[in-house]
Each structure stands twice: as C-alpha cells, then as structure tokens.
Amino acid sequence: MQNKKKLISVGAVVALLVIVIFLLVNKNVFMTGNKDAEVAGNTVSTEEQTTVEETDVKETETASVEETQEQSDVDKSIYMDPAKDVEERVEALLAQMTLEEKAAQMVQPEQQAITQIEITKYGVGSVLSGGGSAPRRGNGADDWQAHINSIKEAALKTRLGIPVLYGVDAVHGHTNVYGATAYPHNIGLGAANDEELMEKMGAAVAEEVRATGIQWTFAPTLANPQNELWGRTYEGFGEDAELVAKLGAAFVRGAQGEIGSEEHLSETKVLGTAKHYIGEGYTTAGINQGNVEMDAEEVDALLHDTLLVPYKAALDAGARTVMVSFNSVNGLKCHENDYLVNQVLKGELGFTGLVVGDYNGVQQVSGATYKEQIANAVNAGVDLLMEPYAWKEVYTNIIKNVEDGSISQERVDDAVRRILRVKFEAGLFEEQIGSEKENELLAEFGSDEHREIAREAVRKSMVLLKNDKVDGKTAMKVLADSSNILVAGSKANDIGAQCGGWTISWQGNVGNITKGTTIFDGIKNVAGDKNVIYSMNGTVSGDEDAIIVVVGEDPYAETSGDRSSSNLTITNSDKSMLQNMKEDLQKARENGTAVIMLLLSGRPITIADYVEEFDAIIAGWLPGTEGDGVGDVLLGDYDFSGTLTYTWPWYASDIDTKFEDESAANILFKNGTGLTKDGSSINEEGTVTIGAKPEKSEEEIAAIAEGSINLESTDYVLEAENYTADSYLVFRGNENNISYVDGWNGQWANTKWDVWVPKSGNYTLHFYIAANKDCKTVEIYYASPKIVDDGNANKTVVPMTKTASLMDYEDFTLDVYLDAGNYEFKFMTNAANAADFRLDRIEFEYTSGE
Ligand code: BGC
C-alpha cells in the first residue's frame, strides 16, 4: 500500500515535469496557450480530462524512456534521405519495424478519440477528422492548424519518427472549417463539365486543406449514381462514368499537381482519394450502403465497361489512395471482397498505393468477432483501417491475428509498405511542420481568389431547364429587363441551405453556419439599380416584373438523404409556401410577370406538380458559399452554360425504368438538357423534352396500404387508441379512449398510426391533450409511406402546455403540408423533462388544397 502511494507521488512529480517540458518545446501549443484542449480528446469532459491527462502523461513517461533506449538502434541513414529511391527508403524502414509498430501504421483513429500522447505511445500511422469533427479548441482554420500540427509533432516523437498522415473530407472545399470556401457539390460541378475549372478548384481546395496542416482529402467521389433515391447522389458528377472519369481525374490533378511536375505533391498540394470502391450508385432502390444485385458475369461486365473507368482515370492522374465502399456486391461487402480489392484493384489495375476502409466499415463485414472481421478486411486488401473509435482494438487484434496466423506477416508487410510508400511519395518525411508556406496559406484561408473560383463554378453549374416565353420574350429575358424583382423563400437567404451536407457539420444545416454570400445577396449585388425585394414567406405585392421562388431540399448527408419515391420532393415547408403563393403567382403571370423557380437540390426530384406553374425552372443544385455566382447569371452578363448530367423523370416512381427509353413519356428532362437565356438548347442532342405531365396510374392513387386508416372514412380524425403499433407506457382503449403516459419511470412512449391521406394540401393538426406541465419533448414524426429511420422522418414538437387537470383536454395545433398518399405517423416522447399527459385524438383540418 505504502509503496504504491510513494510511486504515485513520484509519478506526479515526473508528470508535472513532463508537462512543463512539453509546453516549452511545443511551440504551437504553447503560443495558443490551450494545452488542455490539445491534450485531451474532443469528447472528454473537463472532469474526465484530469484523469486522461494524468494517465497519458504517465504513458509518455514510459514512452520517452523507451524512446531513448531504443533510438540508438534505429538506422535513419537511408529512410530519412530524400535523395534515396522511395522503395529503398520503404524497405529500410520496414526492416526496422516491430509488429506493434506495423499494426499502429494500419489504424486510423478519429482526432476526437486519441490524445497526442497516445499518438506517440502507439506510433499511430494516420488520423482523421470525420464530418463535422473540429478540434476542441475551436473551428477556425488557425485552431485546426495548431491542433493538427501538435498531432504531427507527437508522431515524430516516436522511436522511428514516422510522420502521421492526416485525412479530412474536403468534398466541396475544406468545409468542416468555419470560413472555408464552399464550392458547389459535385452534381453542380458535373453540370459545369469543365476540366480546367476542376483543376483550378482542386488546387484551391488543396491550398485551404494544406493551410491547416492536413495532407490528405477524401475526395473525389467517383460514383456515377443511377438512382437518385440514393442520399449521396449529389456527391457524384453525373450518371455517366466517362464524365465522372474526366472530372474526377481533373480534380486529382489539381489537388495533387500534375505527375512529373515540380509542384506534384509539393507543400501546397494534398493527396486525393478515389472513393468509394466500388458499385455505389447501383445498389437496389438506391439504398446507401446497400447491395448491388446482379449475377457474377453482369458484375464483371459492369466493372470493366463502366465502374472501373473513373478509377483508372483517377489512378492515371496520380491518385495514391482508394477508399473502399460500404456497399456489398451480391451480398458481399466490398470491405471483404478479395476479388474486387486484391484481384481487380491491386492486381488487374496494378494499384500500388494504399486502400483505406470507410468509417467503421470493418464492423460491417462477416466474422463472429471483431478480430475475425479485421482479418477478413485486411486479407481482402484493406491496408489502413478507418475504425475511428475502436482503433485500440484494431491495433491489438491485428497483432493477435498475425500471431495466430489469421493474417500473414507478408500481408501486414504489404499493407505497411503501401502506407509508407504513400507517405514517402507525399513528402511527409521531409515535411516542415508549421512551415512558412503553410502559414502563408493560412493567412489566405477562404481568400477572395478562392471565392472567385467558386463563384465561377456556381455560374457554370446552374442549368436552365425551362424558359418559356412571357409576352413574346423568354422568362429569363424578362428577368434581365425587370426593374422590380421579388426573391422568395427561406432558402434564398440561407447559407446553410445552399451549401447542403458536409458543411461545418456532417449533415449540414440551414442557417448562418459559415461565411459566404446568400443567393438573395448575390442577386442584389449584381442587380445594379434594380429594386430587389426579399420575402421569406413569399408575399407578392403585385408590382413585380419578375418573381424568383427558391425552393428545394434541406441539407442531408449519406443515409439520412435516402428517400422513397413518394418523398423525393421539395420540403414540406416549401410546398406549403408554394401552396400559399399559388393564386398570387397565377395572377402575376396573367399580368405578364415572369415567374421563375430556382431549385436547390442534391438531385433530380419530383417537381411534376409545379412544372406548369412556372415560366422558367433553374436547377441551382447546392451551390456553396458564393451566391454571387447565381446573381452573375440571373442578372449579370453571363449566360447559362450548364447541362444536366442526370436523366430526370417526371416521377421518382419511374426511376427504375428511366434508362429504358430516353424519349419515353416518363422523362421530364433528358441527360444533356440545358437552355440559354434566349431559349435555345446548349447541346444539340440534349434538347429539353417537357411533354405533358403523365397522369398517375389508377392503381397508384388507389393504393391505400393495407391496414391504413383512411382519413376520408374517419372524418379526418385519428383516435389515439386506433394506433397500429405501440411501445412502453401506451395503452389501448382505456378510460375516455385515451392513450396516455402516467408516472414516468425513465420510460418512453411511442405510438404509430398508418394513415391514408386522400388529398394534398395544407393541414392543421389538432392534438387534444391533457398534460400536467409544459413539455417540449413530445414530437410527431411522419414520413410517406413509412418512417424508414427516424432521421428520414419529418419531425415537429407538439406544443403542449399544462392543462387544468389530466381530465381537461386542450387543442394544441401544428401546421403541416401533406401530399396525398400513405403515411406513417409516430407520436414519440421520452422521459427527459416529460409531463404526464393523455392524448385523446388528432384531427386533420384541411386548410387549403391544390
Ligand atoms: C463516408 C466517407 C468519408 C468518411 C470519413 C464516411 O461515412 O462514407 O465518404 O470519407 O465517412 O468522414
């Protein structure tokens, strides 16, 4: 007992000394004076911090003792000599590595899940910031630079001094970081279809990434999405593999520099990633991380004719890292697909760079234990394992797998060789942490020069889909000649909405999330002396010469963006606004006002009900921070030059057949469609084909799902006790026909109704509730036809307040827009600050229709 105490106090003194020395030698951390934030991981609370620091300082102590002991054995003469050949350096280093050091090179923790001290202790090979993962000290570019550089310094303190490779998703700019330039998402860049622009953008993105000390971006995405129900459609340049190949390769050249040129992988460049290998965009029903179902021969033909085309182009352009996809091909996850990774990518294509797994992707492969899953992924050819939080287990299990023969020593050597090779090629061993160049780039972060490139990209990305004549002049000409212009819709003045997913946070968000120019400001900036008015709700005065209504999707990323064909539409609040504006817009059109829709979406969505209501329709995609680019084309001297890179059906229910016949009546806009202001078509072959709106089939309309409550036959009332599924403290058919929660004991209430809504329109939902206190934790979730996961549903707090007693029901209302169709409604509460309450019924009051 006494001895232990003594040890602890000696330990504490040494720990203190180590902290002081650490502060003195670590310039960046010292200068910002925020050591605590740096030492502890992002997720660690203040209380926990002390413990983490104490333990970790002890760990460093041991590590530094080992370091001095073992460093004398290390021969750096070859691997640290830039004059030597890369392969020679790789072998010289590999030969000196222990199994533990090799395993550590193969893990990639999330920055929030590792401390600098652990980096030194384990000799971790790579670290990432996942979507929205900012350093704990703050989200400015300087915070990132200081944080990343302290991680790099920690890596150099290891016995062998192998530099760490840091990766981030700069998928439309370095947009996790506040103040970064956000470019249009790839769907817009595909429409712009300009290789030179892609190179310029790649170079500019690299500069902002490099300004924060990061050497690797997980971009470009090389998918050629075939089904826009897929939530990642906007990450793809277009549905044609050739186009993706051309633009993906151009981005790689821009980001990495031209192979053989002096700037190639120099200090203003970053490594690109060809992702996600392979088959994404072809999964059944467009399901993210889903399965590509086809027989082996078909897969092979698809691979060789189509899917590999962009990969070959990116590898030829110099891409040295490939990220494996979450999806399966014929039931087998790509992460464990020996044929696709080992044989095709590394064998047939001769790829000698590194293959990185996707975020927790190994946890989806087969295997009874994590250890087995790791062996399966590594044996299939995954070299670097992006297992952000479980990295220690990965490290231990790689070692165990080698010890028991589940992974061969040769395979580990091959993986590490690839990782080291890429590090040598990218100049990491010569890298100067916090170099003068890096600081120059930091001073230029989000510069006007970069914003100018993004603005050009916005101009070129917009696609004019419809441009009818208004009193003899095209709508766009009327707009150009207007003196009074109304810009309507919340998305018209919202940086977050125009940036979409992967901006500041993983999912993105509406609101003033980063620096930039909104679309409304962009239009105003180029409008000269024209009168430009903004109305969030779409209030029309009647004096307008032109009205631009901005509607679309709200931000999302990955699976939360997956949709069913009935909900691939603009948001309900935008539908509601259009409904409210309908009569005013009709009147305006009768008076010669040009009525223009600017659609902000990450893909073709169903706009069938609105096509006839607008003189012009523009696909603005997700343009990023530079709204001026929209203004340049709408009111400036630039004309439209963008063309569609996706086939756009009238209805999402026709997606499955959209490639069968491109002139079929179910296609609203063909791939290639794009008009200019005078109404002519940009591509000869890709003329716009607006036929008549096809009627929805009888079956579709009559398709009231079995078991659904048809509102028409219940007088638009949902009785609480008619629910179709429930959980926890909800009881069917008790006193007063109430479903209720009495006496919370850490329980949840969760009640579902399947409902058939007979007609589209605005509804006021009346909730008749008795509650014992005000409560903001009761929410109504709904989605059509089903809530696939909660992230997919519309969700609104039911505004319930205390009523006179638990027997006194009051009417609490919510306004929603609902399309005709099947819905699942879910009434959900959790125990946090919950009130006891009783729900009697929900009435659907129809307030305005089509
Ligand atoms: C995505 C990748 C991304 C990674 C790291 C994953 O969820 O699929 O595209 O690079 O996260 O953020």
Residues whose N, C-alpha, C, O or C-beta is under 5 A from the ligand:
A	BS01	BGC	S129 G130 G131 D169 F218 D358 Y359
